Every structure is written in structure tokens, then in C-alpha cells.
């Protein structure tokens, strides 16, 4: 008898989505998020580590990421922790700073731990975040970060039915790599 693996895969996928939780982070979560950010920076060095000396491994072996406290203090920013079952799996940081004045939401930072990458967690989380935050979106990606660029192109394309734009723009907040692939799309209430 032939098994219906497509239905089994769909059921397994729906079941695993129930295990993914996107939790609004509070100031009490700030130290946890900063600790996770060390892994985020470490992961980024794989693709961006040769852009400047700022990406070099510190002498004490402990990466330090930007201070993300503003995501807990400014009303125009939002922070989320990602959990798979009960385990910490990553974070999402949103702001309203884009390259265009029409930007309602910008994906400030997005990180999923390596053990959860390639398992649909990032894809599911991105889609859920977009569903919850309507308006004009922008995601800027460092050109060297090929893995992230590939992920965002696919996730956005699938979410919008290929209705997005991408252009390379010069930004003013990174003198070592001022170019970004900027992906823009709109999320309406019917999306």
C-alpha cells in the first residue's frame, strides 16, 4: 500500500508550527536578547567577517553586539523572542527606520539559532510577524550575507505572491559596507 507522504508532511508541518511561539519581549528579557545577540553576530561573521576589523573575533573570545536596549525603551520599536516548544530559539527586532519615508516597518534584526535553521522556523516567524504588522515593509540585507538574502527573497516572494521590489541602495549607518539589498513590499489587511 502506498503511503500518502504529502498529507503526512503537511500534518507534520502544521503540528510543528504549533510548537513555534513568538513572544513580545519586555525589559526583563533584555539581558537574554543581548546574550542571544552574541550568537547572531557570530553567525554573521561567516558571511560578513571580512568587511572590516569590527567583525574580528575579540581577544577575549566573547562577541559583543550592538546594544539593543532601545528596542525596549522606544515606542516605535518592538522586540520579540522566538521559542520552539519551550526552548529559546531566536529574536525579532522591528523599527520604523527605512530608506524610504513610506516605510511603516523595518526588520531591524532577525535571528534564529543554528539548530532551528532550515526547519521552517524562520519562514513561519517572518510570515507571522508580517501578518501582525500591516503597512509598508522594508528589509535591508548586507550583500555579502548571501544566505540571508536568499532566505528573504524566498520568504517575501512566497508571502506576497512575488509582489515586492528589490534594489541596491546606499545607506548612511555603516561606513564599512554602505550598500544594502533593500526588499520592499506592502502588507494589507487582506494579506
C-alpha positions as CSV (number, residue, x, y, z in Angstrom):
1,X,0.0,0.0,0.0
2,X,1.4,3.4,-1.0
3,X,1.7,6.0,1.8
4,X,0.4,9.5,1.3
5,X,3.6,11.3,2.3
6,X,2.3,14.7,1.1
7,X,-0.5,14.6,3.6
8,X,1.8,13.3,6.3
9,X,4.3,16.1,5.6
10,X,1.5,18.7,5.7
11,X,0.2,17.3,9.1
12,X,3.8,17.3,10.5
13,X,4.3,20.8,9.3
14,X,1.1,22.1,10.9
15,X,2.0,20.2,14.1
16,X,5.4,21.8,14.3
17,X,4.0,25.3,13.7
18,X,2.1,24.9,17.0
19,X,5.4,24.5,18.7
20,X,6.7,27.9,17.5
21,X,6.0,30.8,19.7
22,X,6.6,34.5,19.0
23,X,6.6,36.3,22.4
24,X,6.7,40.1,22.9
25,X,9.8,40.8,24.8
26,X,9.9,43.0,27.9
27,X,12.7,44.9,29.6
28,X,13.2,41.8,31.8
29,X,14.1,39.9,28.6
30,X,16.8,42.5,27.6
31,X,19.8,40.6,29.0
32,X,18.6,37.4,27.4
33,X,18.3,39.1,24.0
34,X,21.7,40.7,24.3
35,X,23.2,37.2,25.1
36,X,21.5,35.8,22.0
37,X,22.9,38.7,20.0
38,X,26.4,37.3,20.6
39,X,25.4,34.2,18.6
40,X,23.7,36.4,16.0
41,X,27.0,38.3,15.5
42,X,29.0,35.1,15.4
43,X,26.7,33.7,12.7
44,X,27.0,36.9,10.7
45,X,30.8,36.7,10.7
46,X,30.6,33.6,8.4
47,X,29.4,36.0,5.6
48,X,30.4,39.4,6.7
49,X,33.5,38.8,8.8
50,X,35.9,40.2,6.2
51,X,34.1,43.6,5.7
52,X,36.1,45.3,8.4
53,X,38.1,44.8,11.6
54,X,34.9,45.4,13.6
55,X,33.9,41.8,12.7
56,X,37.1,40.2,14.0
57,X,36.9,37.8,16.9
58,X,37.6,39.7,20.1
59,X,40.8,38.8,22.0
60,X,38.7,37.5,25.0
61,X,36.7,35.3,22.5
62,X,33.4,36.9,23.5
63,X,31.5,38.7,20.8
64,X,29.6,41.9,21.7
65,X,26.7,43.0,19.6
66,X,25.1,46.4,19.4
67,X,23.2,47.4,22.5
68,X,19.5,46.6,21.7
69,X,18.0,48.3,24.8
70,X,16.4,51.0,22.6
71,X,14.0,48.2,21.4
72,X,12.6,48.1,24.9
73,X,12.6,51.8,25.5
74,X,11.3,53.4,22.3
75,X,7.6,53.1,21.5
76,X,8.4,53.0,17.7
77,X,10.4,49.7,18.2
78,X,9.3,46.2,19.0
79,X,11.2,43.2,20.3
80,X,10.1,39.5,20.2
81,X,11.7,36.3,21.5
82,X,11.2,33.1,19.5
83,X,10.7,29.8,21.3
84,X,10.4,26.3,19.8
85,X,8.4,24.3,22.3
86,X,9.9,25.9,25.5
87,X,13.4,26.4,24.2
88,X,14.8,29.8,23.3
89,X,15.3,29.9,19.5
90,X,15.9,33.5,18.5
91,X,14.6,37.0,18.3
92,X,13.0,39.6,16.0
93,X,13.6,43.3,16.3
94,X,11.4,45.8,14.4
95,X,11.7,49.5,13.9
96,X,10.3,52.2,11.6
97,X,13.6,53.3,10.1
98,X,13.8,52.6,6.4
99,X,15.5,54.1,3.4
100,X,12.1,55.4,2.3
101,X,9.8,57.8,4.2
102,X,6.9,55.5,3.4
103,X,8.3,52.7,5.5
104,X,6.0,51.6,8.3
105,X,8.1,48.6,9.4
106,X,11.7,47.7,9.0
107,X,13.2,44.3,10.0
108,X,15.9,45.7,12.3
109,X,17.4,42.4,13.2
110,X,16.2,38.8,12.8
111,X,17.9,35.8,14.2
112,X,17.2,32.1,14.6
113,X,19.7,29.8,16.3
114,X,21.5,27.4,14.0
115,X,19.9,24.2,15.3
116,X,16.5,25.6,14.2
117,X,17.6,27.0,10.8
118,X,16.4,25.1,7.7
119,X,13.4,23.7,9.6
120,X,10.8,26.2,8.7
121,X,11.0,28.2,11.9
122,X,12.4,31.4,10.3
123,X,9.9,31.3,7.4
124,X,7.0,30.8,9.8
125,X,8.1,33.5,12.2
126,X,8.6,36.0,9.4
127,X,5.2,35.4,7.9
128,X,3.5,35.7,11.3
129,X,5.3,38.9,12.1
130,X,4.2,40.4,8.7
131,X,0.6,39.3,9.3
132,X,0.6,41.1,12.6
133,X,2.2,44.3,11.4
134,X,0.4,45.8,8.4
135,X,1.8,48.5,6.2
136,X,4.9,49.2,4.0
137,X,7.8,46.9,4.9
138,X,11.5,47.1,4.2
139,X,14.2,44.6,4.8
140,X,17.8,45.6,4.2
141,X,20.5,42.9,3.7
142,X,24.3,43.2,3.5
143,X,25.3,42.0,0.0
144,X,27.8,39.5,1.5
145,X,25.2,37.8,3.6
146,X,24.1,35.5,0.7
147,X,22.2,33.1,3.0
148,X,20.1,35.9,4.4
149,X,19.4,37.4,1.0
150,X,18.3,34.0,-0.4
151,X,16.0,33.5,2.6
152,X,14.4,36.9,2.5
153,X,13.8,36.7,-1.3
154,X,12.0,33.4,-0.9
155,X,10.1,34.2,2.2
156,X,8.9,37.6,0.8
157,X,8.1,36.2,-2.6
158,X,6.0,33.4,-1.2
159,X,4.2,35.7,1.2
160,X,3.5,38.4,-1.4
161,X,3.0,36.3,-4.5
162,X,6.2,37.8,-5.9
163,X,4.8,41.3,-5.4
164,X,7.9,43.1,-4.0
165,X,10.7,45.2,-5.2
166,X,14.5,44.8,-4.6
167,X,17.1,47.4,-5.3
168,X,20.7,48.1,-4.1
169,X,20.8,51.3,-2.1
170,X,23.5,53.2,-0.2
171,X,22.8,53.6,3.5
172,X,24.4,56.1,5.9
173,X,24.8,54.0,9.0
174,X,27.6,51.6,8.0
175,X,30.8,53.2,6.6
176,X,32.5,49.8,6.1
177,X,29.7,48.4,3.9
178,X,27.3,51.2,2.8
179,X,25.5,49.1,0.2
180,X,22.3,47.1,1.0
181,X,19.9,45.0,-0.9
182,X,16.6,46.6,0.1
183,X,13.5,44.5,-0.3
184,X,10.2,46.4,-0.1
185,X,6.6,45.2,0.0
186,X,3.2,46.0,1.4
187,X,1.1,44.0,3.8
188,X,-2.6,44.9,3.6
189,X,-5.3,43.7,6.0
190,X,-6.4,41.1,3.4
191,X,-2.9,39.5,3.2
